[in-house]
Amino acid sequence: MIGSKIGKIKIIKENLFRPRQKMHVVTKVSDDKRTIIEIDNRKAMDVYQEELGYTDATIEEGVFRNPLNLVVGNENYIAAIFSFNKDRSISTFKNIMKNDLICFTDIEEDFKGFIENNIRGATQKETVEGIFSINCILRYLFFDNIKYTSSYSELLHKCANGNHFGIIGDGEQYIEQHINQSMVCAIFTKNR
């Protein structure tokens, strides 16, 4: 629990993925609800590969570029892929239940511009005192792999007027949902 005695706290979540139109129903899961065995009564990996065009040799690329999206009402929550399994199931970092509605995602083509517009849009009309951010480890690893970590950190530092503190987590909580491959941040402002 965080609070502010001098202003407001704005909580935002950000993910770099846009849901695809086609919806799927999870029809079979493991007992621990971390492995999707079937989607639409078919092997989960077969459905994933068919829609996204991956082969067995290229499917690992999907971990960073095409995570699963859990649809809850009008909200979207990313479920990161832990592994693609020999039995053609997909293990995730987030619990997925039988009958959950999911879709696959695509990474924003200009995700760097998307990030900049999102954070600037959330801070531009405010007198920002600081930002506390939590980035998923998979998001950090993706940024690190493409050499974007420093630029991203500089952007948050600038938008926070020099008062940014960020940590890396292995899953974030937003309202009542556990999410992956996302950023959740608290923007502290003087404005009431």
Secondary structure as the mmCIF struct_conf table of DSSP 4:
data_model
#
loop_
_struct_conf.conf_type_id
_struct_conf.id
_struct_conf.beg_label_comp_id
_struct_conf.beg_label_asym_id
_struct_conf.beg_label_seq_id
_struct_conf.end_label_comp_id
_struct_conf.end_label_asym_id
_struct_conf.end_label_seq_id
BEND BEND1 LYS A 5 GLY A 7
STRN STRN1 ILE A 9 ASN A 15
BEND BEND2 LEU A 16 LEU A 16
STRN STRN2 PHE A 17 PRO A 19
BEND BEND3 GLN A 21 GLN A 21
STRN STRN3 HIS A 24 VAL A 29
TURN_TY1_P TURN_TY1_P1 ASP A 31 ASP A 32
BEND BEND4 LYS A 33 LYS A 33
STRN STRN4 THR A 35 ILE A 39
TURN_TY1_P TURN_TY1_P2 ASP A 40 ASN A 41
STRN STRN5 ARG A 42 LYS A 43
HELX_RH_AL_P HELX_RH_AL_P1 ALA A 44 LEU A 52
TURN_TY1_P TURN_TY1_P3 GLY A 53 GLY A 53
TURN_TY1_P TURN_TY1_P4 ASP A 56 THR A 58
HELX_RH_3T_P HELX_RH_3T_P1 ILE A 59 GLU A 61
HELX_RH_AL_P HELX_RH_AL_P2 GLY A 62 ARG A 65
STRN STRN6 LEU A 68 VAL A 72
TURN_TY1_P TURN_TY1_P5 GLY A 73 ASN A 74
STRN STRN7 GLU A 75 ALA A 79
STRN STRN8 ILE A 81 PHE A 84
TURN_TY1_P TURN_TY1_P6 LYS A 86 ASP A 87
BEND BEND5 ARG A 88 ARG A 88
STRN STRN9 ILE A 90 THR A 92
BEND BEND6 PHE A 93 LYS A 94
TURN_TY1_P TURN_TY1_P7 LYS A 98 ASN A 99
STRN STRN10 LEU A 101 ILE A 107
TURN_TY1_P TURN_TY1_P8 GLU A 109 ASP A 110
HELX_RH_AL_P HELX_RH_AL_P3 PHE A 111 THR A 123
TURN_TY1_P TURN_TY1_P9 GLN A 124 LYS A 125
BEND BEND7 GLU A 126 GLU A 126
STRN STRN11 VAL A 128 CYS A 136
HELX_RH_AL_P HELX_RH_AL_P4 ILE A 137 ASN A 145
TURN_TY1_P TURN_TY1_P10 ILE A 146 LYS A 147
HELX_RH_AL_P HELX_RH_AL_P5 THR A 149 CYS A 159
TURN_TY1_P TURN_TY1_P11 ALA A 160 GLY A 162
STRN STRN12 HIS A 164 GLY A 169
BEND BEND8 ASP A 170 GLY A 171
STRN STRN13 GLU A 172 TYR A 174
TURN_TY1_P TURN_TY1_P12 ILE A 175 GLU A 176
STRN STRN14 GLN A 177 ILE A 179
BEND BEND9 GLN A 181 GLN A 181
STRN STRN15 SER A 182 THR A 189
BEND BEND10 LYS A 190 LYS A 190
#
